[in-house]
Amino acid sequence: MRKWNNTDDKQAACIAVLNKIASDESFGTKCLKSDEFAREAFRTVGKIEVPDDAKVVFLPEGDLDKAKRDGTGSLVLEIPPAANRSS
C-alpha cells in the first residue's frame, strides 16, 4: 500500500485514479458527486492510505471562457492546522 506522505506514492495514486476516470466516465461522475467515494477511490484504485484528516475533493472543470470573461472559476486553498501556523 502506498504512503500518503511520500510524494512519489501520492503522484502514482493520482495517476492511477486519473487513468480510471479517463477510462470510465461514470467513475469520474461518482467522484464529483461524493467526497467519500473519491476518498475510497484513492484507497482502492490509487492503492494509497488516506489519513483520516486528509480531504479528497473533486471539482468539476470550470467554464474557461466564462472564467476569462468575468474572472469566475474555482479556487482551492489548503490551510495548515492552527498549530502549524505562525501567529
N, C-alpha and C positions, 0 to 999 in steps of 0.2 A: 504494500500500500504506500502510495506517495505521501510525502510530508508537506503540509501547508506552508511551513516556514522555510522551505527550500525553493528558491526561485526557479530552478530548472524543473522541479517536480510540478510547481504551480503552472508553469508555462506548458508543460506536457499535458496536464489536466485540461487547461483551456483549449489547447489544440484538439484534444480528443472530443471535448464537448462541442466545439465548433464544427468538427467534421461530422458528428452525429446530426447536428442541426442542418448542415448542408445536405445531408443525405435523407433527412426525414423532416419535412416541413411541419408536420403536426407536433413533433418533439419540440421544435422552437416555439411554437404557439403555446404549448403547455408550460414552457419555461417562462414565457412572458406573463402568463395568467397566474402563476403560483410561485412565490418565492421558495416555498418548501419543496416543490417539485424541482426547482432549479438547484437548490442545495443538494437534494438527493441525486440529481444528475451528475454533480461533481463527485459524489461518493461512488456512484455505480459506474458511470461512463468514464469519468476522469480518474477513477481509482485513487482518490486523494481523501485523506482525513480532513474534514472541515470542522474547525473548532466551534464550540457552542457560541462563542462571542463574535464569530465572523459572520458577515452578511453576504449573501449571494443574491444579487438582484439583476434581472434582465430588464432592459428598457427598449421600447420599440424604436426603430430608426426614425429620426425626425425628418420633417419635410425640408430638404436643403434649400429649395427655392424660397420658401417662407422664411427660413432662418436667415438667409441672405437679405431678404427684403426688409424684415422688421425686427431682426435680432432675437427671434424666439428660438427655442430649442432646449435640449436637456442640459442640465448642469449636475455634475456629481462631485460632491465634496466628501473627502474621507477625513474625519475629525478624530484625532487620538483621544483616548480616555483622559479624563480630567487629571488623573495622577501623573500623566506623561507630559502635560502642558506646563510651560513656564508661566509664572504669574505676571 
